[in-house]
Amino acid sequence: MKIAVLSDIHANLPAFEAVVADIRRSQVDHVAFLGDLVVTGPNPKECFELMKSLSPAVWILGNTDDWMVEDIDDESDVLPPTDQERLLLRMRDFAYDRLDETDRAFLLARPVSRFLPFPAIESADTSFVTDKTSILRDSGMTCCHGSPNSYTQAIHPGISGEVLDAAVHGARGHIVVCAHTHYRVCFTRNGTSVYNFGSISMPFNAPVIYPSRKDIRAGSRAVAQYGIIDVAPDGLAAIEARDVSFDLSVLIRDMERSDYPGIDIVLERYIGR
C-alpha cells in the first residue's frame, strides 16, 4: 500500500500539478494531505478543486487554512496592526474571496490530526507472534500539520528530544507525519519515527538557484517536496522523500496576472537576495 504524503501547497498550482503528475506515475493507493492549502499563493480555488479530485484518505487542517473564518479584520486589536499584519490580512482576503462559503466551511471542518491505519497487515502471516492484537492496534500513522495536538507547534530541525516527546505524546502508531515548518526532517526516538517531507510550495531547505528575479525565464525550474510511504503486507514501511520540479515562471505569471499581494513573500523562498 503506497501513501503519498503532501503538505503546504499554499495555492501554488504549478507545483501542486507537478506533484500530482508524479503521484500518478508512482501509482499510489492513498493521499494524505497535512494542511495549508489555499493561502500564500495565487490559485486557492484551483488548488482546492484539485485536492478534492484526489479524494484524500486524510485531509488535515493547517494553520493558514484556519484563517478562512469569517470575522478576521485589521481592527480587532487595540494596537494598530503592523505593515506585515496588514499584508497577511490581504493575502488571507485574496484566498477568502476566491472560495465560496461551502469551500471555506469544508476547510474549517478538517481535523487537527488523524490516525491512518495500515489495514494491509491484517491479512499478513503473523502466526509467529503470540498476540498480534497490539501490532494491529499500532499499525498505522498519526497525521498532523504541526503536531498531533496543535497545528502551530513546530517540529523543527533543532528540536530537543524532550520537546519532541511532548509534541508527539498521545500519537497512535509508530509513525508520525507532520508539516508546517517547510523543513524536511526525520527523527526516531523511543520507538516513534517522525517525518516531515518538506513542502510543495516554498521549501526552506531546497537550494536557491536564481540570484535575482531577472534570472528567471520561461521553463525555469524550482523544487516541490513530498513523500511516499510504502507499507508492505507485514507492516514494514519504506519511506521515500521525493523532489519534483515545476516551472517557477508559471507561478510568477499567475501572481502577476492576479496582482497577488504576497508575491515578494513567495519569491524570497526561491530567489536569492
C-alpha positions in Angstrom: 0.0 0.0 0.0 1.5 3.3 -1.1 0.6 6.5 0.6 1.6 9.9 -0.8 2.1 12.5 2.0 1.6 16.1 0.8 1.6 19.4 2.7 2.0 23.1 2.5 0.7 23.7 -1.0 -0.1 27.3 -0.3 -2.2 27.9 -3.5 0.9 27.2 -5.7 -0.9 25.4 -8.6 2.1 24.6 -10.9 4.0 23.0 -8.0 0.9 21.0 -7.0 0.1 19.9 -10.5 3.7 18.7 -10.9 3.4 16.7 -7.7 0.1 15.2 -8.7 1.6 14.0 -12.0 4.4 12.4 -10.1 2.0 10.7 -7.7 0.0 9.3 -10.6 3.2 7.9 -12.2 4.1 6.3 -8.9 0.7 4.6 -8.7 -0.1 5.4 -5.1 -3.1 4.0 -3.3 -3.9 6.8 -1.0 -3.1 10.5 -0.4 -2.6 12.1 3.0 -2.7 15.9 2.9 -1.4 17.6 6.0 -2.8 21.1 5.6 -2.1 24.6 4.4 -3.8 24.6 1.0 -5.2 28.0 0.0 -3.3 30.9 1.5 0.1 32.3 0.3 -0.4 31.8 -3.4 -2.4 32.9 -6.4 -4.6 29.9 -7.1 -6.6 29.0 -4.0 -9.7 27.8 -5.8 -7.9 25.7 -8.4 -5.8 24.0 -5.7 -8.9 23.3 -3.6 -10.6 21.7 -6.5 -7.5 19.7 -7.5 -7.2 18.4 -3.9 -10.8 17.4 -3.8 -10.3 15.4 -7.1 -7.7 13.3 -5.3 -10.2 12.2 -2.7 -7.5 12.1 0.0 -7.8 9.5 2.7 -6.6 12.1 5.2 -7.2 15.9 4.9 -5.8 17.9 7.9 -6.5 21.5 8.9 -3.4 23.7 8.6 -2.9 27.0 10.5 -3.4 29.1 7.4 -6.5 27.1 6.4 -8.0 28.2 9.7 -7.7 31.8 8.5 -10.8 31.2 6.5 -13.0 32.2 9.4 -15.4 35.0 8.6 -14.7 37.6 11.2 -10.9 38.4 10.8 -10.3 42.1 10.3 -7.5 44.5 11.0 -9.4 46.4 13.6 -9.6 43.5 16.1 -6.7 44.6 18.3 -6.3 47.7 20.4 -2.9 48.4 18.9 -2.6 49.4 15.2 -1.7 46.5 13.0 1.8 46.4 11.6 2.5 46.5 7.9 3.3 42.8 8.0 0.0 42.0 9.6 -1.8 44.1 7.0 -0.1 42.2 4.3 -1.0 38.8 5.8 -4.6 40.0 6.0 -4.6 40.9 2.3 -3.2 37.5 1.5 -5.9 35.9 3.6 -8.6 38.0 2.0 -7.3 37.1 -1.5 -8.0 33.4 -0.7 -11.2 34.0 1.2 -12.8 35.9 -1.7 -12.0 33.2 -4.2 -13.6 30.4 -2.2 -17.3 30.1 -1.7 -18.9 29.5 1.7 -19.1 25.8 1.1 -15.4 25.6 0.4 -14.5 27.5 3.5 -16.8 25.5 5.7 -15.2 22.3 4.4 -11.7 23.5 5.1 -12.6 24.7 8.6 -14.2 21.3 9.4 -10.9 19.4 8.8 -9.3 17.7 11.9 -6.1 18.8 13.5 -4.8 15.3 13.5 -5.9 11.8 12.4 -4.8 8.3 12.7 -4.5 6.4 9.4 -4.4 2.6 9.9 -2.4 0.2 7.7 -5.1 -2.4 7.1 -2.8 -4.4 4.8 -1.1 -6.3 7.6 -4.4 -7.7 9.0 -4.2 -10.4 6.3 -0.5 -10.9 6.7 1.0 -14.1 8.2 1.7 -13.1 11.8 1.4 -16.6 13.2 4.9 -16.3 14.7 3.5 -13.6 17.0 1.9 -14.9 20.2 -0.5 -11.9 20.4 -0.9 -9.8 17.3 -3.6 -7.5 18.9 -1.0 -4.9 19.9 0.6 -5.0 16.4 -2.6 -4.4 14.7 -3.6 -1.6 17.1 -0.4 0.3 16.4 -0.2 -0.4 12.6 -0.7 3.0 11.1 0.5 6.6 11.4 -0.7 9.8 13.0 -1.1 12.6 10.5 -1.0 16.2 11.6 0.1 19.7 10.5 2.2 21.0 13.3 1.9 18.3 16.0 -0.8 15.8 16.9 -2.2 18.4 19.4 -1.7 21.7 17.7 -1.4 23.0 14.1 1.0 25.7 15.1 3.5 23.6 17.1 6.7 23.3 15.1 8.7 20.1 15.0 11.7 21.8 13.6 15.3 20.6 12.8 16.7 21.9 16.1 14.0 20.5 18.4 15.2 18.8 21.6 14.3 15.2 22.5 12.3 16.3 25.5 10.2 18.8 23.4 9.7 16.2 20.7 8.5 13.7 23.2 5.9 16.2 24.5 4.9 17.2 20.9 4.1 13.6 19.8 2.7 12.4 23.2 -0.6 10.5 22.6 0.1 9.8 18.9 -1.1 6.4 17.7 1.2 4.1 15.8 4.9 4.2 15.4 4.9 6.8 12.6 4.0 10.5 12.9 3.9 12.6 9.7 3.9 16.4 10.1 4.3 19.6 8.2 4.1 23.3 8.9 7.9 24.2 9.1 8.6 23.6 5.4 11.8 21.8 6.5 12.4 18.2 5.6 13.4 16.3 8.7 13.3 12.8 10.2 13.6 11.8 13.9 13.4 8.4 15.5 13.0 8.4 19.3 11.6 5.9 21.8 10.3 3.7 19.0 8.5 6.5 17.2 9.6 7.8 13.8 8.6 11.4 12.9 8.8 12.6 9.3 8.3 15.9 7.7 8.8 15.5 3.9 9.1 19.2 3.3 6.7 21.4 1.5 5.2 21.5 -2.0 5.4 25.3 -2.0 8.4 27.3 -0.7 10.5 24.6 0.8 13.0 26.1 3.2 15.9 23.7 2.8 15.7 23.3 -1.0 18.5 25.1 -2.9 18.0 28.6 -4.1 19.4 28.7 -7.7 18.2 32.0 -9.0 20.3 35.0 -7.8 17.6 37.5 -8.8 14.2 37.7 -10.5 15.7 38.7 -13.8 17.5 35.3 -14.0 14.1 33.5 -14.3 13.0 32.6 -17.8 10.1 30.5 -19.2 10.8 27.0 -18.1 13.0 27.9 -15.1 12.6 25.1 -12.6 12.1 25.1 -8.9 11.6 22.2 -6.4 8.4 20.9 -4.8 8.8 18.3 -2.0 6.6 15.5 -0.8 6.9 11.9 0.4 5.7 8.3 -0.3 5.3 5.7 2.4 5.1 2.2 1.0 3.6 -0.3 3.5 4.3 -4.0 2.9 1.8 -6.7 3.9 3.9 -7.4 7.0 3.6 -3.8 8.2 7.2 -2.8 7.3 7.1 0.8 5.9 9.6 2.0 3.3 10.0 5.8 3.3 10.8 7.9 0.2 11.3 11.6 0.1 10.7 13.0 -3.4 11.7 16.2 -5.1 9.7 17.2 -8.2 10.5 20.2 -10.4 7.9 22.7 -11.6 8.0 25.8 -13.8 8.7 28.7 -11.5 7.9 31.2 -14.3 4.3 30.0 -14.4 3.9 30.7 -10.7 5.3 34.2 -11.2 3.0 34.8 -14.2 0.0 33.7 -12.1 0.9 36.0 -9.3 1.4 39.0 -11.7 -1.8 38.4 -13.6 -3.9 38.2 -10.4 -2.0 41.1 -8.7 -1.2 38.8 -5.9 -0.4 40.8 -2.8 2.2 38.4 -1.3 4.4 38.0 -4.4 7.5 39.2 -2.6 7.0 36.8 0.3 6.6 33.8 -2.1 9.6 34.7 -4.2 12.0 35.2 -1.3 11.9 31.4 -0.9 13.0 30.8 -4.5 15.2 33.8 -5.3 18.4 35.0 -3.6 19.0 38.5 -2.5 
